[in-house]
């Protein structure tokens, strides 16, 4: 395992590359592409940046798929789900290098759709506010969860995460250990069960926020992420 400072330095470097690749991939998206094709390109671009292994599989959700919980257990990139001319796309990946995994999730609007654009805009505002609260005021996981839940309700969103959490810790794992082999007891989620835990280290804020389309009644969601390194001394 790396020492604390080396871990943070390596994480920051990996995270920078992960974010850059995700946003570059988003700029290449075109209607007619499948989730599977997008995911394959995601892997290629990450590998070109030096990120070859993964803690869990890259996830791609397009359009109606965003109504599903963002989890490898519920949905993996499909050849049958096709990006439309005006659509919404969620990208999520966790590259792994040795004991360190980076993590990024972001939602993009392809083309123009006022409903999708509003979802992304409001989600970014919510995550920005939770991040600022986490960085400056929160002392426990419960503080973050309660603050975030209130904001989510105020904006009229529903949390679609299967556990109801709005984020999690990012930590080192034994070299080569994927998510399936990582005990749940080693993972700190931002939800009531961990409410009393003090926040420290790297905290990922990434609620899955859903809202029904006012005309069709269909549910769509976003996932916007910000990562906070917490050191209260």
Buried (B, 14 or more C-beta within 10 A) or exposed (E): EBEEEEBBEBBBBBBEBBBEBBEEBBEEBEEEBBBBBBBBBBBEBBEEBEBEBBBBBBBBBBBBBBBBBBBEEEBBBBEEBBBBEBBBBBBBBBBBBBBBBBBBBBBBBBBEBEBBEEBBEBBBEBBEBBBEBBBEEBEBBBBBBBBBBEBBEEBEBEBBBEEBBBBBBBBBBEEEBBBEEBEEEEBBBBBBBBBEBEBEBBBBBBBBBBBBEEEEEEBBBBBBBBBBEBEEE
